[in-house]
Amino acid sequence: MTLVVVTGGAGFIGSHLATKLVEQGFEVRVLDNLMTGREDNLRHIRSQLTFIRGSVEDGDLCCRVFDGARYVWHLAALGSVPRSLRDPLASNSANVTGTLSVLWAARQMGVERVVFSSSSSVYGPHAELPQKTEAKPRPASPYAVTKLAGEHYLRVFYEVFGLETVSLRFFNVFGARQDPNSPYAAVIPSFTRALLAGQPGQIEGDGTQSRDFTYVADCIQACYKAMIAPGVAGNVYNVACGQTCSVLDLYGYISKILDVSIDAVHVEPRPGDVKRSLADISNTVADLKYEPQYTVESGLKEAIPWYLEFFKKRPKVH
């Protein structure tokens, strides 16, 4: 049985990936410090994997966890642009030092390939649409800088040390287990939480800003295919739906699914925010054989029932 590791595997995306890998018959180890992840996210597969609590910044621990592993998916990170604006040092430590630690341990322990979760934020606010991976990045937040730095480290480790690496730029991934109670909750869980509580959702700016929202199942498809695709080492790929949706339209979709009609309130735009986002996924389709299966609306229809169940168990919303 092939041993694989998912760093950040108790998080939103990581827990979905760990589930996929267990279902595919891999021996799975998860490394997570639970700063943003939750062991409860792995409850349904807890007996089928090995969970290690710890930080990717601990190089010795990474070596022990990676011992015998063929593949590593590095998803551990401190996410959120606002968080990085409040504490850029913490974001740098977790996302840059942590990534370097993972790569160095992977090389030492003979790992075959490392797949890294980067971000569409590396393009910055003025990128031409659709955003192509060959475009010059212009990150506009400390978080985006850390992700771009991670990409550069992966490229260097491939070109200099021969460690196979693939970077995936995720575009606004959403779905079940995306924590709506986090102070840095993404827009979809934030809107859902507010509307279920009978409150207006909060839109930063005029709401015309658009995103390429990606349902988590499509994201996991790309993660898995990045492991098995030949001839892709050293490359960077966009992972997205390939369609754009405004925040106002998104709010309308969620309101319709929940059958709740409450006008949103508008607040000041967020510093470092990107006005428009739309991915060119042609290389991802060609090289990884990636095939998006979900639109924003079909993904929301899959995700919203999880939030209904989540809040049923947690009736007090703060």
C-alpha positions as CSV (number, residue, x, y, z in Angstrom):
1,M,0.0,0.0,0.0
2,T,1.4,3.4,-1.0
3,L,2.0,5.8,1.8
4,V,1.0,9.4,1.3
5,V,1.0,12.5,3.5
6,V,-1.4,15.5,3.6
7,T,-0.2,18.5,5.6
8,G,-3.1,20.6,6.8
9,G,-5.2,17.5,6.4
10,A,-7.6,18.4,9.1
11,G,-8.6,21.6,7.4
12,F,-11.4,22.3,4.9
13,I,-9.7,21.2,1.7
14,G,-7.2,18.9,3.3
15,S,-9.9,16.8,4.9
16,H,-11.6,16.3,1.6
17,L,-8.3,15.3,0.0
18,A,-7.6,12.8,2.8
19,T,-11.0,11.3,2.3
20,K,-10.3,10.9,-1.4
21,L,-7.0,9.2,-0.7
22,V,-8.4,6.8,1.8
23,E,-11.2,5.9,-0.6
24,Q,-8.5,5.2,-3.3
25,G,-6.8,2.7,-1.0
26,F,-3.7,4.7,0.1
27,E,-2.1,4.6,3.5
28,V,-2.7,8.2,4.7
29,R,-0.9,10.3,7.2
30,V,-2.2,13.7,8.2
31,L,0.0,16.4,9.8
32,D,-1.9,19.3,11.2
33,N,-1.3,21.7,14.2
34,L,-5.1,22.3,14.4
35,M,-4.6,26.1,14.4
36,T,-7.3,26.4,11.7
37,G,-8.1,22.7,11.1
38,R,-10.4,20.5,13.2
39,E,-10.0,16.8,14.0
40,D,-13.8,16.5,13.7
41,N,-13.3,17.1,9.9
42,L,-11.7,13.7,9.8
43,R,-14.1,11.9,12.1
44,H,-15.6,9.8,9.3
45,I,-12.2,8.4,8.3
46,R,-10.3,8.7,11.6
47,S,-9.8,5.0,12.0
48,Q,-8.4,4.7,8.5
49,L,-5.5,7.1,8.7
50,T,-2.7,8.2,11.0
51,F,-3.1,11.7,12.5
52,I,-0.1,13.6,13.8
53,R,-0.6,16.9,15.6
54,G,2.3,19.3,14.9
55,S,3.6,22.1,12.8
56,V,5.2,21.9,9.3
57,E,7.7,24.4,10.7
58,D,9.2,21.6,12.7
59,G,11.6,20.1,10.2
60,D,12.5,17.1,12.3
61,L,8.8,16.2,12.7
62,C,8.3,16.5,9.0
63,C,11.1,14.1,8.4
64,R,9.5,11.5,10.7
65,V,6.1,12.0,9.2
66,F,7.4,11.8,5.6
67,D,9.5,8.6,6.3
68,G,8.4,6.1,3.7
69,A,6.0,8.4,1.9
70,R,5.9,8.5,-1.8
71,Y,3.8,11.6,-2.2
72,V,3.2,14.7,-0.1
73,W,0.3,17.2,-0.6
74,H,1.3,20.4,1.2
75,L,-1.9,22.2,2.1
76,A,-0.9,23.5,5.6
77,A,-1.0,27.3,5.7
78,L,-2.3,30.3,7.5
79,G,-5.0,31.4,5.0
80,S,-6.8,34.7,4.6
81,V,-5.7,38.0,3.2
82,P,-7.1,40.0,6.3
83,R,-5.2,37.7,8.7
84,S,-2.0,38.4,6.8
85,L,-2.6,42.2,6.9
86,R,-3.0,42.0,10.7
87,D,-0.1,39.7,11.3
88,P,2.2,39.3,8.3
89,L,5.0,37.7,10.4
90,A,2.8,34.8,11.4
91,S,1.7,34.3,7.8
92,N,5.3,34.4,6.6
93,S,6.4,31.9,9.3
94,A,3.7,29.4,8.6
95,N,3.5,29.7,4.8
96,V,7.1,30.4,3.8
97,T,9.2,28.8,6.5
98,G,6.7,25.9,6.7
99,T,6.8,25.3,3.0
100,L,10.6,25.3,3.0
101,S,10.6,22.9,5.9
102,V,8.3,20.6,4.0
103,L,10.4,20.6,0.9
104,W,13.7,20.1,2.7
105,A,12.2,17.1,4.6
106,A,10.7,15.7,1.5
107,R,14.1,15.8,-0.3
108,Q,15.8,14.2,2.7
109,M,13.3,11.4,3.0
110,G,13.1,10.5,-0.7
111,V,9.6,11.7,-1.4
112,E,8.8,11.4,-5.1
113,R,6.5,14.4,-5.6
114,V,5.2,17.4,-3.6
115,V,1.9,19.1,-4.6
116,F,1.5,22.6,-3.2
117,S,-1.6,24.6,-2.6
118,S,-0.9,28.1,-3.9
119,S,-3.5,30.8,-4.5
120,S,-5.0,33.0,-7.2
121,S,-4.1,35.9,-5.0
122,V,-0.6,35.9,-6.5
123,Y,-1.9,37.5,-9.6
124,G,-2.9,40.7,-7.8
125,P,-5.6,43.3,-8.5
126,H,-4.6,44.3,-12.0
127,A,-4.1,41.0,-13.8
128,E,-5.5,40.7,-17.3
129,L,-8.5,38.3,-17.6
130,P,-8.5,35.4,-17.9
131,Q,-5.5,35.0,-15.6
132,K,-2.8,32.9,-17.2
133,T,0.0,31.2,-15.2
134,E,2.6,32.8,-17.4
135,A,1.4,36.3,-16.5
136,K,3.7,38.3,-14.2
137,P,2.4,38.0,-10.6
138,R,1.7,41.2,-8.7
139,P,0.7,40.1,-5.2
140,A,-1.1,42.8,-3.2
141,S,-1.1,41.2,0.3
142,P,1.4,39.5,2.6
143,Y,-0.6,36.3,2.2
144,A,-0.3,36.4,-1.6
145,V,3.5,37.1,-1.3
146,T,3.9,34.0,0.9
147,K,2.1,31.8,-1.7
148,L,4.3,33.2,-4.5
149,A,7.4,32.6,-2.4
150,G,6.2,29.0,-1.9
151,E,5.9,28.5,-5.7
152,H,9.4,29.8,-6.2
153,Y,10.8,27.4,-3.6
154,L,9.0,24.5,-5.3
155,R,10.5,25.4,-8.6
156,V,14.0,25.7,-7.2
157,F,13.7,22.3,-5.4
158,Y,12.8,20.7,-8.7
159,E,15.4,22.5,-10.8
160,V,18.2,22.3,-8.3
161,F,17.5,19.2,-6.2
162,G,15.4,17.1,-8.6
163,L,12.4,16.8,-6.3
164,E,9.2,16.7,-8.4
165,T,6.9,19.5,-7.5
166,V,3.6,20.9,-8.8
167,S,2.0,24.2,-7.6
168,L,-1.8,24.6,-7.9
169,R,-3.3,28.1,-7.7
170,F,-6.6,27.6,-6.1
171,F,-9.4,30.0,-7.0
172,N,-11.9,30.7,-4.2
173,V,-12.6,27.1,-3.2
174,F,-15.9,26.5,-1.3
175,G,-17.9,23.6,0.1
176,A,-18.7,21.5,3.2
177,R,-16.4,21.9,6.2
178,Q,-15.4,25.5,5.3
179,D,-15.8,26.9,8.8
180,P,-18.5,29.6,8.9
181,N,-17.6,30.5,12.5
182,S,-14.0,31.5,11.8
183,P,-13.3,35.2,12.2
184,Y,-11.8,34.9,8.7
185,A,-14.7,33.0,7.2
186,A,-14.8,33.1,3.4
187,V,-17.7,34.9,1.7
188,I,-19.9,31.8,1.1
189,P,-20.0,30.5,4.7
190,S,-20.2,34.1,5.9
191,F,-23.3,34.8,3.8
192,T,-24.9,31.5,4.7
193,R,-24.3,32.0,8.4
194,A,-25.9,35.5,8.3
195,L,-28.9,34.5,6.3
196,L,-29.7,31.4,8.4
197,A,-29.6,33.7,11.4
198,G,-32.1,36.1,9.8
199,Q,-29.4,38.8,9.3
200,P,-28.2,40.6,6.2
201,G,-25.0,39.4,4.6
202,Q,-22.1,41.9,4.6
203,I,-20.7,42.8,1.2
204,E,-17.3,44.6,1.1
205,G,-17.6,47.3,-1.6
206,D,-20.3,47.5,-4.2
207,G,-20.5,43.7,-4.8
208,T,-19.6,43.9,-8.5
209,Q,-16.3,42.3,-7.7
210,S,-16.2,38.9,-9.3
211,R,-14.6,35.6,-8.5
212,D,-14.0,32.2,-10.2
213,F,-15.6,30.2,-7.4
214,T,-14.4,26.5,-7.4
215,Y,-16.4,23.7,-5.7
216,V,-14.2,21.6,-3.4
217,A,-14.8,18.4,-5.4
218,D,-13.2,19.9,-8.4
219,C,-10.3,21.2,-6.4
220,I,-9.7,17.6,-5.0
221,Q,-9.9,16.2,-8.5
222,A,-7.0,18.6,-9.5
223,C,-5.0,17.7,-6.4
224,Y,-5.3,14.0,-7.2
225,K,-4.5,14.4,-10.9
226,A,-1.4,16.6,-10.1
227,M,0.0,13.5,-8.3
228,I,-0.4,11.1,-11.2
229,A,0.1,13.3,-14.3
230,P,3.4,12.6,-16.1
231,G,5.7,15.3,-17.3
232,V,4.3,18.2,-15.1
233,A,7.0,18.5,-12.5
234,G,8.1,22.1,-11.9
235,N,4.9,23.5,-13.3
236,V,2.2,25.8,-11.9
237,Y,-1.5,25.3,-12.7
238,N,-4.7,27.2,-12.1
239,V,-7.5,25.3,-10.4
240,A,-10.9,26.8,-11.0
241,C,-14.3,26.5,-12.6
242,G,-13.3,28.7,-15.5
243,Q,-16.4,31.0,-15.0
244,T,-16.8,34.2,-13.2
245,C,-19.5,35.2,-10.7
246,S,-20.1,38.6,-9.0
247,V,-20.5,38.7,-5.2
248,L,-23.9,40.2,-5.7
249,D,-25.0,37.3,-7.9
250,L,-23.5,34.9,-5.4
251,Y,-25.5,36.4,-2.6
252,G,-28.6,36.0,-4.7
253,Y,-27.9,32.3,-5.4
254,I,-27.5,31.6,-1.7
255,S,-30.6,33.5,-0.8
256,K,-32.6,31.6,-3.3
257,I,-31.4,28.2,-2.1
258,L,-32.1,29.1,1.5
259,D,-35.4,30.7,0.5
260,V,-34.5,33.8,2.5
261,S,-34.9,37.3,1.2
262,I,-32.8,39.8,3.1
263,D,-31.0,42.7,1.4
264,A,-27.2,42.7,2.0
265,V,-25.5,45.6,3.7
266,H,-22.4,47.2,2.1
267,V,-19.3,48.2,3.9
268,E,-15.9,49.6,2.9
269,P,-13.8,47.5,0.4
270,R,-11.2,45.3,2.0
271,P,-7.5,46.4,1.6
272,G,-5.6,44.2,-0.7
273,D,-8.7,42.8,-2.3
274,V,-8.8,41.8,-6.0
275,K,-11.6,43.3,-8.1
276,R,-12.0,40.6,-10.7
277,S,-10.8,37.0,-10.9
278,L,-11.2,34.5,-13.8
279,A,-8.8,31.6,-14.4
280,D,-7.4,30.3,-17.7
281,I,-7.5,26.6,-17.0
282,S,-6.5,25.4,-20.5
283,N,-3.1,24.1,-19.3
284,T,-4.7,22.4,-16.4
285,V,-7.2,20.6,-18.7
286,A,-4.5,19.7,-21.2
287,D,-1.7,18.6,-18.8
288,L,-3.6,17.2,-15.8
289,K,-6.7,16.0,-17.7
290,Y,-8.7,18.2,-15.3
291,E,-12.4,18.4,-16.0
292,P,-14.5,20.8,-13.8
293,Q,-17.8,19.2,-12.9
294,Y,-19.5,22.0,-11.0
295,T,-20.8,25.5,-11.6
296,V,-21.2,28.0,-8.7
297,E,-24.9,27.1,-8.5
298,S,-24.6,23.3,-8.6
299,G,-21.7,23.5,-6.1
300,L,-23.8,25.7,-3.7
301,K,-26.7,23.1,-3.9
302,E,-24.2,20.5,-2.7
303,A,-22.7,22.7,0.0
304,I,-25.7,24.4,1.6
305,P,-27.2,21.3,3.2
306,W,-24.0,20.8,5.2
307,Y,-24.4,24.3,6.6
308,L,-28.0,23.6,7.5
309,E,-26.8,20.6,9.4
310,F,-23.9,22.4,11.0
311,F,-26.0,25.1,12.4
312,K,-28.7,22.7,13.6
313,K,-26.0,21.2,15.8
314,R,-24.7,24.7,16.8
315,P,-27.8,26.9,17.2
316,K,-26.1,29.9,18.7
317,V,-24.5,32.0,15.9
318,H,-22.2,34.8,17.0
